């Protein structure tokens, strides 16, 4: 396909969202707004977006963001439909560790192993904490069930990270170190913010050295974040296979995310790895 102006190569998008969300009165605004401007209700809408941006293949998950825990579960059928009807899209199943969401999570896990599904996805923006020390017995049982399914199917487990609050990288450290040698853990947004990047670069590199199956993408990264991570990878000679490109559309901006990698002061080889080859290595056999 012809590349859009400003792009040098086709990419594989390892993190984006499908499905429609409603407007919402976020942060006390006294009327509902839809800050993402657009979304992709169905497969055909997402394929149109891919064609417009020179995206060869995409990994999609439920669109979310409004404070309704059941909402992202309601989009699992949209994800599965997209992942099973075109060879350009694969999907992640939405799950939750929270006891209130147990029935929804059990229903999601029934679809593990189905065609086009490559992993699991959750967030703690809607409640809970990734730190196992904060889990009660029921939460731990649900978390263990999710990790067991991920291990059984050799899935990648995507977790939203952002600086501060329950999703701060500090809360993920004990979880990665408890489960990350048997399950592939993808820390979305690379810590998501200045403090997250500064905490995570040294920790991420050490995890790779220590044999943890940890991955990340640089969506939402503050300007220096992606640059520092990629430069450090080349300095240390490890971790280049653990970073995947992710646009996080429609919550981020594809071209902005693309140029964080394309414009970084690193080798062409590393850019190729991040923009497509790492995804092919990680997921290609299941495509």
N, C-alpha and C positions, 0 to 999 in steps of 0.2 A: 504494500500500500504506500502511497506517497506520504512522506513525512511532512508535518506542519512546519511552517516557518519557525526557526529558532531551535529545531531539534536536529541532532546529528545521527541518531540511530533509533531503531525500534526498541521498545522496552517491554519487560514483563512486570506488571504491577502486582506486588505481593501483598497489598493491603488496601482495600477500598470497600465501599458500602453500597448495597442495593436495597431498594424498597423505599416506600414513601413514609415520611413522618408528618404529624400534624403541627400546625403552629402552636406556640405555647407562650404564656406570660413569664418568660425566664427572668430570674433575679429580681422579682418584684415589679417588673414592668406591668403597667396596669392594662395592657391589652396584648393579645397573642401576636407573636412575631415568628418568622421563619428565617433565621439568620443565614442559613446555608444557601438561600435564594432558589436553588433547584435541587431535585433529587431524581432518582431513577426508579420509577415504580415497577417496571417490568424488564424482562430480559432484552427486549428490543430497544428500550431506552438506553440500557447500559451498553449494548453493542454499538449504538450510534455514538455514544461518548467515546468508546474505545477507538472507533474509526477516526473520529475527529482529532485524536491525540496520538495516533501512531502506536497504539498499544496492541501488541500481538496477543497476549494472554493476560488474564486477571484472576486473582483470588479474591472472592467477595464474601462479605458477612453482612449480618443485619445492620441496617441503618438504625441509629439510636441517638439519644441525647435528651429526650424529654424524661421527666421524673416519673415514669410509669414502668415498673419492673417487668410487667407482662408484655410490653410493647415489642422489644426486640425478639422475644420468643414467637410473636405472631408473624414475623417475617422469615422464620426458618423455611416455610414452604416456598417462599419466593426465591430464597437462596438455592434450595434443592432443585427447583424447577429450572433455574438458570444453569446450574451445574450439570444437569442431566440432559439438556437439550442442545447445547453447543459445545464443541470441543475447544472453544476459546476461553471458557469460564469454568472455574472450580470454586468450591465453597467451604465455609466453616460453619459448624453447628453452634448455635448460641446456648450456653449453659450458665448456671449460677451455683455458687456454694451455699447460698442462703436457704435455711429451712423453709421459709415462706414460699420459695420457688421450687421446692422439691418435685412436685408433680410435673411442672413444666420441664425441668431438667431431665427427669426420667423419660418423658416423652421424646425429648431431643435425642437422648442417648440410644433410643430404639433404632435410630436411623444411622448409627455409626456403622461403617462398612459399606454403605450404599454408594452407588456409582457417583463419582464427581465430588465426594466429600473427602477433604484432605486434613481436617483438624477440628479443633474446638476453639471457642472464643468466649471470654467473659470480661467484665469490668467490675470495679469496686466503687465506681461513681454512683451506683444505685444502691449502695449499702454494703456492709461487711468490710473485711480487712484481709489482705493476702497473707498476713503474718500468722503462721500456724499457732503461735502462742496466744493469739486472740480468739481461737476457735473453741466453741463448745463441742460436746461429743457429737451432736447431730450434724453440725457444720463440717467437722472433720470427716465424718462418715460419707457425706456427700462429696466433699473434695477428693477423698480417696477413691470413691467410685469413678469420678471424672478422670483422675489421673490413671486409674487402672484401665479404663477404656482407651485413653490416649496411648498408653503403653501397648495394649493388645493390638491396636491397629497401626502402630508406628506413626501416630498423628503428631502434628505440631500443635501446641496449646498457646494461643495468642492471649496476652494480658495487656490491657490498657495501663500505661503509666503516665503520671503527670506530677510535677513538683508540688509538694505539700499535700496535706490531707491523707486519706487512706491509700491513695494510689502513689504516694511517694516511694521512691526506689528503696528507701530504708526498710519499708515494710515488705518488700519483695525479696530482700537478701535471704532471710531464713527460709522462705518458700523455695527459692531456687536451690539452696543448698540442701534442702530436704528431699526434693523431687527431681532435680535437674540432671542427675546422672542416669536416670532411667527413662525420662520423658523429655522430648524436645520442647523447650520453653522459648517463646518469641516475646520479647519485651517491646511492645509497640511504642513508638515515639521516642525511643532511646532516653527514657527518663523524663521527657517532656518539660523542658525549661532549664534555666541557667543552673540552678542547684542540682537538678537531676542529672544533667550532663557531667558536671564537675565530679559528682559522686560516682557516676556510673562508668566513665572511661577507664579508670584504673581497675575498678572491680570487674568490669566486663573482660578486660584483658587477662586478669588473674583467673577468672572462671574458665576461660578458654584453655589456659595453661594447665589448669587443674582437672580438665576432662569433663567439665559440665557441658551439656548439650544446649547451649544458650545461643539465641539469635536475636536480631533486632532490625528495625528500620528507622530511618531518620526523618520520617514525617513529623511535622510540628517542631523540628529541631530549631533552636535559636541559631543565628548565623554561624557562630563559631563551632557549634556542636558537631555537625557532620564533618566539618573540616578537621577538627582536632581528632575525632575518632579515626578518620581515614589516614591521616598523617601518622598517627600513632601505630596503626596497623602496619604501615610500610616500615616504620622504624623498627618495630619489634619482630616483624616477619611472621606474625600469627594473626588469626582472626579475620583474614580477608574473605574467608568462605562463610562467615556468620552474619554478614550484613546484606539485607535485601532492599531493593527499592520498593517504597510504598507511597502512593499518592494521598491516601486517606480522603480521596474525593467521596462525597461532596463537602467534607468538613475542612479540607485544605484546598490548595491550588496546584493542579498538576504541573504546570510549567515551573512554578517556584520550587516545587519539590525536585523536579528533574534537574534543575540547574544547581541545586545543592551538591549533587553528585558530579554532573558534567563539568561544572566550573571549579571543582576542588583541585588543589595543587598536588595531584597524585598521578600515578601512571595510568596510561590507557588500559593496561591489563586489569587494574583494580576497578576502574570505572565499568569495564565490560562485565566483570564478575558481579558487581553490585546491581547493575541495571538489567541483567538477564541471566548470566551463567549460574549464579548461586541458586536462583530459583529452579533452574533446570536440573541442577545437581540434587537439590533437596526433594523436588516433587516430580521430576520428569518421568520416573518409572511408573508413576500412578496416572499420568496423563493419558 
